[in-house]
Amino acid sequence: MTEIAQKRASRTERVISEAPESAKGCLKRAFSGSGGRANAVKAMCLVCVGYDRQEIRNCSAYACPLWAYRPFQD
């Protein structure tokens, strides 16, 4: 396993282990590459706001390249 692959695997394990149960499935799919782009954006947003879906709706990080694609918008 390359150094980059080892670092990625370590980060993946840490992020998933620290996540609430409600977010673990989304994160596992995103890190494995099986959930598609929308799932990857959802996972990134969940991690960014501390797993609070309401905070994703209220996100004010307009400079974020994913802002227009964030999930849970009204």
Phi, psi and omega in degrees: 000133180287166180298319180296317179297321178295317179296319180295317179297319179296315179296318179302311180300317182294314181298314181293320182293330181273348184281152174291158182305324183294341182254349186298320180297315178300315181294318180299317178296318181296314182290332179276345180084011184262357185264353181086175184294317182300320178293323178295318177295316179301315180298315180299314179297318179299315179296317184300320184260012178075033174069024179255105184299326178297324179293331176293318177301320184267011185306132179245018179275067185299336180280349179294132180294344179264357187306315182291342184254004185297146180280175174066023176283150176283000000 
